[in-house]
Amino acid sequence: MAESFGVDAERYDRARPGYPDELVNRIVAAAPGRGFLDVGCGTGIVSRQFQAAGCTVLGVDPDSRMAGFARRIGIDVEVATFEEWDPAGRTFDAVVAAQSWHWVDPVAGATKAAAVLRPGGVLAIFAHAYIPPPEIANAFAEVYRRVLPDAPFTRQRAATAPDIYEAMFAKFAGGIEEAGGFGTPDRWRFEWTRTYTRDAWLDFLPTTGGLTRLPKDKLDEILSAVGNAIDAHGGEFTLPHTTLALIAGTGRTA
């Protein structure tokens, strides 16, 4: 699934949200310099935000289609999984992972991040968690159970997105602690909202991991049911987001 998002890289870049400016600015302020490595950079959504903040960014992504899109918009990207990527002696002031660290082995990834960070460098892992209004969430769950009753998403729906992400971030923190080379990670949390029209939400849904590999007929059935629910809700809805972040410094000084 990690390499399925490039099936429509243009849609991914268009539909996926960016990250709070406060988060980006705090990471830049925490790093000792402006040389950043973006792990699982995808189409370069957060890479561009760090570039706009004055950073030089190198991306690493396993999907050549996503990497190709990012290159076309000015991001330098190398195609590899982070575990297999060769830094070739290069070091960085920050290693960042936006909505991607769950595809990385938490111990091996933290170990490699520590190895490529300059003295005082930081590892910053962050992701969005959100829960749509009940009418939208229930419509999605109902049609997903009908279309794909055996899918992991269906079986795990009892857990909310914030619960899932809290558990993931606890695992990330455990990997950092086991890897060594870092101080105790800080936890940051940012609350914000975004209003989605019917078309915008249906543009976004196919970029999510549970839907990227679906046959067109099954995807169309899901989108139709969710679209009908949004129409019944007034044609749009406001989605509260929580952006969770885990920030760990090497503790080493030059």
C-alpha positions as MATLAB code, in Angstrom:
seq = 'MAESFGVDAERYDRARPGYPDELVNRIVAAAPGRGFLDVGCGTGIVSRQFQAAGCTVLGVDPDSRMAGFARRIGIDVEVATFEEWDPAGRTFDAVVAAQSWHWVDPVAGATKAAAVLRPGGVLAIFAHAYIPPPEIANAFAEVYRRVLPDAPFTRQRAATAPDIYEAMFAKFAGGIEEAGGFGTPDRWRFEWTRTYTRDAWLDFLPTTGGLTRLPKDKLDEILSAVGNAIDAHGGEFTLPHTTLALIAGTGRTA';
ca = [
       0.000    0.000    0.000;
       2.896    2.366    0.696;
       3.618    2.458   -3.035;
      -0.013    2.755   -4.151;
      -0.483    6.498   -3.638;
       1.223    7.367   -6.914;
      -1.639    5.878   -8.910;
      -2.893    9.477   -9.234;
      -0.138   11.734   -7.978;
      -1.790   14.866   -9.336;
      -4.979   14.170   -7.386;
      -2.947   13.361   -4.272;
      -1.144   16.683   -4.434;
      -4.331   18.608   -5.164;
      -6.559   16.987   -2.555;
      -4.303   16.329    0.412;
      -4.100   19.112    3.017;
      -0.893   20.846    3.976;
       0.402   21.311    7.508;
      -0.045   24.138   10.033;
       2.409   26.996    9.520;
       3.024   27.020   13.273;
       4.264   23.424   13.087;
       6.569   24.150   10.157;
       7.987   27.271   11.816;
       8.573   25.497   15.146;
      10.475   22.668   13.436;
      12.615   25.156   11.512;
      13.331   27.031   14.760;
      14.268   23.787   16.556;
      16.764   22.681   13.888;
      20.369   23.948   13.992;
      20.320   24.802   10.281;
      18.203   24.698    7.130;
      19.221   21.382    5.523;
      16.163   19.090    5.665;
      15.500   15.485    4.660;
      11.831   14.674    3.956;
      11.148   10.948    4.451;
       8.253    9.651    2.366;
       7.976   13.042    0.710;
       5.258   11.984   -1.725;
       4.445   14.834   -4.101;
       6.338   17.300   -1.917;
       3.464   18.890   -0.021;
       5.400   19.597    3.168;
       8.720   19.877    1.296;
       7.351   22.985   -0.399;
       6.302   24.419    2.944;
       9.826   23.974    4.303;
      11.275   25.439    1.119;
       9.030   28.478    1.569;
      10.420   28.786    5.107;
      13.943   29.048    3.696;
      15.069   25.412    3.903;
      16.904   23.271    1.378;
      15.000   19.983    1.138;
      15.933   16.550   -0.172;
      13.066   14.092   -0.457;
      13.150   10.304   -0.262;
      10.164    8.268   -1.483;
       9.709    4.648   -2.608;
       7.211    5.527   -5.356;
       8.813    6.776   -8.572;
       5.504    8.321   -9.712;
       5.243   10.485   -6.604;
       8.937   11.356   -6.861;
       8.491   12.341  -10.512;
       5.670   14.725   -9.625;
       7.729   16.286   -6.825;
      10.699   16.783   -9.134;
       8.527   18.541  -11.702;
       7.569   21.135   -9.104;
      11.107   21.732   -7.902;
      11.806   19.144   -5.167;
      15.020   17.108   -5.317;
      13.928   13.490   -4.674;
      15.689   10.132   -4.520;
      13.645    6.939   -4.983;
      14.094    4.414   -2.170;
      12.594    3.284    1.082;
      14.209    5.155    3.955;
      15.648    1.934    5.374;
      17.411    1.158    2.066;
      18.277    4.724    1.055;
      22.006    5.510    0.798;
      22.877    8.890    2.351;
      26.339    8.703    0.756;
      27.902   10.569    3.659;
      25.406   13.429    3.590;
      24.034   14.863    6.825;
      21.050   17.066    7.644;
      19.781   19.483   10.271;
      16.347   17.863   10.398;
      14.746   14.626    9.293;
      10.998   15.118    8.848;
       8.239   12.618    8.097;
       4.763   13.941    7.272;
       2.051   11.287    7.354;
       4.670    8.671    6.383;
       6.547    7.281    9.412;
       4.062    4.404    9.819;
       5.557    2.958    6.620;
       9.043    2.990    8.208;
      10.370    0.468   10.703;
      10.256    2.556   13.918;
      13.602    1.370   15.285;
      15.557    1.097   12.032;
      14.143    4.435   10.894;
      15.081    6.242   14.104;
      18.550    4.658   14.027;
      19.111    5.870   10.464;
      17.746    9.319   11.260;
      20.188    9.667   14.156;
      23.044    8.617   11.875;
      22.329   11.275    9.238;
      21.581   14.172   11.594;
      24.148   16.834   12.317;
      24.937   17.747   15.932;
      21.825   19.229   17.499;
      19.638   17.974   14.655;
      16.009   16.968   15.100;
      13.720   14.170   13.984;
      10.174   15.462   13.448;
       7.330   13.003   12.831;
       3.833   14.382   12.303;
       0.416   13.432   10.922;
      -3.220   14.496   10.788;
      -6.056   12.769   12.644;
      -9.687   13.657   12.028;
     -13.243   12.390   12.453;
     -15.894   13.453    9.908;
     -19.397   14.303   11.162;
     -21.346   11.158   12.176;
     -23.590   11.219    9.090;
     -20.560   11.209    6.762;
     -18.535    8.719    8.815;
     -21.484    6.337    9.146;
     -22.245    6.452    5.422;
     -18.628    5.649    4.654;
     -18.511    2.791    7.168;
     -21.798    1.297    5.931;
     -20.850    1.262    2.259;
     -17.326    0.061    3.051;
     -18.749   -2.898    5.007;
     -20.992   -3.729    2.071;
     -18.378   -3.365   -0.663;
     -15.328   -4.706    1.195;
     -16.508   -6.647    4.248;
     -13.131   -8.299    4.870;
     -10.945   -5.213    4.569;
      -8.802   -4.243    7.607;
     -10.389   -0.767    7.612;
     -13.792   -2.371    8.121;
     -12.617   -4.610   10.955;
     -10.809   -1.777   12.751;
     -13.476    0.927   12.491;
     -14.377    0.626   16.203;
     -11.208    2.600   16.929;
     -11.380    6.292   16.064;
      -8.672    8.025   14.053;
      -7.319    9.924   17.103;
      -7.113    6.644   19.041;
      -5.264    4.965   16.179;
      -2.830    7.843   15.814;
      -2.171    8.073   19.545;
      -1.236    4.379   19.506;
       0.971    4.878   16.449;
       2.796    7.809   18.009;
       3.402    5.799   21.165;
       5.000    3.154   18.929;
       7.103    5.821   17.200;
       8.304    7.135   20.570;
       9.190    3.589   21.631;
      11.222    3.128   18.464;
      13.122    6.354   19.103;
      13.879    5.296   22.668;
      15.011    1.818   21.563;
      17.191    3.185   18.780;
      19.093    5.530   21.087;
      20.857    8.672   19.988;
      17.979   10.975   20.902;
      16.701   12.720   23.982;
      13.147   12.260   25.218;
      10.771   13.255   22.404;
       8.452   16.241   22.813;
       4.804   15.958   21.836;
       3.140   18.814   19.976;
      -0.532   19.113   19.055;
      -2.249   21.532   16.689;
      -6.029   21.918   16.311;
      -7.530   23.374   13.131;
     -10.514   22.973   10.821;
     -11.146   22.746    7.109;
     -14.466   22.951    5.274;
     -15.029   20.403    2.520;
     -17.576   20.616   -0.248;
     -18.972   17.379   -1.636;
     -16.618   17.508   -4.627;
     -13.563   18.321   -2.515;
     -14.183   15.408   -0.110;
     -14.797   12.958   -2.962;
     -11.574   14.196   -4.553;
      -9.721   13.531   -1.296;
     -11.110   10.081   -0.421;
      -9.405    8.133   -3.262;
      -6.013    9.363   -1.974;
      -6.468    7.554    1.358;
      -4.793    4.213    1.969;
      -7.955    2.147    2.172;
      -9.096    3.224   -1.309;
      -6.007    3.721   -3.474;
      -6.064    0.167   -4.854;
      -9.799   -0.382   -5.298;
     -11.263   -1.333   -8.692;
     -13.151    1.566  -10.271;
     -16.609    0.024   -9.813;
     -16.103   -0.479   -6.070;
     -14.577    2.973   -5.644;
     -17.465    4.565   -7.534;
     -19.986    2.791   -5.294;
     -18.265    4.102   -2.164;
     -17.974    7.651   -3.502;
     -21.614    7.695   -4.583;
     -22.855    6.681   -1.123;
     -20.626    9.185    0.660;
     -21.563   11.905   -1.816;
     -25.248   11.297   -1.141;
     -24.608   11.637    2.593;
     -22.839   14.964    2.070;
     -25.697   16.194   -0.118;
     -28.130   15.289    2.681;
     -25.866   17.207    5.091;
     -26.193   20.388    3.013;
     -23.460   19.822    0.442;
     -20.487   20.560    2.692;
     -19.138   19.984    6.181;
     -16.438   21.303    8.489;
     -13.810   18.763    9.491;
     -11.869   19.303   12.739;
      -8.243   18.195   12.375;
      -5.655   17.397   15.019;
      -2.066   17.424   13.790;
       0.084   15.358   16.125;
       3.856   15.788   16.152;
       6.739   13.993   17.832;
      10.019   15.959   17.983;
      13.279   14.377   19.135;
      16.675   16.066   19.271;
      20.013   14.285   19.060;
      21.313   16.147   22.074;
      24.739   16.304   20.452;
      26.485   19.618   19.958;
      29.186   20.573   17.503;
];
